[in-house]
Amino acid sequence: MPEDNTSGGGSLPVPVEIDISIEAGDWPDEASLTRLVDRAVDAAFAETGVTGHSELSIVFSDDAHIRTLNADWR
């Protein structure tokens, strides 16, 4: 679900292209996850002072799926 957001929490907006994926697990609906990610990005950018265009990919998963990934790739 890629989207173009303006994040940053400060007076200077930071354009962020965010791609959210749900791989596994019992997560809230897409709109709730988007709000959560937007708040986290706003806080991170406000704290670090990041400027310019950014891209962010977030994958929501569960412990079992992460264990499988770790077994396959470690």
C-alpha atoms as one frame of an Amber mdcrd trajectory, in Angstrom:
protein
   0.000   0.000   0.000   2.418   2.719  -1.107   1.388   6.238  -0.342   2.915
   9.684  -0.513   2.800  11.377   2.880   4.078  14.642   4.171   5.628  13.862
   7.528   7.978  15.576   9.861   5.883  17.008  12.642   7.619  20.385  12.362
   6.966  23.503  10.383   8.879  22.166   7.369   7.093  19.120   5.938   9.197
  16.169   4.804   7.869  14.197   1.842   7.903  10.489   2.663   6.884   7.649
   0.390   5.707   4.872   2.710   5.059   1.266   1.697   3.282  -0.812   4.346
   2.961  -4.587   4.014   1.283  -7.108   6.282   3.012 -10.488   5.951   1.551
 -12.388   8.894  -0.161 -11.896  12.206  -3.303 -10.392  13.614  -2.793  -6.677
  12.984  -5.294  -3.807  13.085  -6.873  -2.581   9.861  -4.833  -0.746   7.221
  -6.054   2.704   8.260  -4.983   2.134  11.877  -1.541   0.918  10.813  -1.137
   3.914   8.515  -1.933   6.300  11.387   0.548   4.460  13.627   3.304   4.648
  11.014   2.576   8.319  10.287   2.916   9.185  13.991   6.170   7.219  14.284
   7.631   8.851  11.162   6.596  12.318  12.344   8.276  11.735  15.719  11.467
  10.313  14.199  11.821  13.125  11.680  11.087  15.800  14.283  13.758  14.321
  16.566  16.444  13.912  13.885  15.746  16.995  11.776  15.744  14.962   8.553
  15.003  16.969   5.410  14.466  16.044   1.780  12.523  13.232   0.156  12.569
   9.879   1.938  11.299   6.362   1.325  10.262   3.914   4.025   9.115   0.316
   3.794   7.526  -1.327   6.828   6.536  -4.981   7.118   4.178  -6.085   9.877
   4.617  -9.739  10.779   4.435 -12.146  13.702   7.017 -14.111  15.681   6.487
 -17.361  13.775   7.042 -15.670  10.423  10.187 -13.920  11.693  11.560 -17.245
  12.985  11.009 -18.751   9.532  12.765 -15.825   7.851  15.678 -16.047  10.278
  16.027 -19.789   9.682  16.030 -19.264   5.910  18.426 -16.312   5.779  20.861
 -16.664   8.697
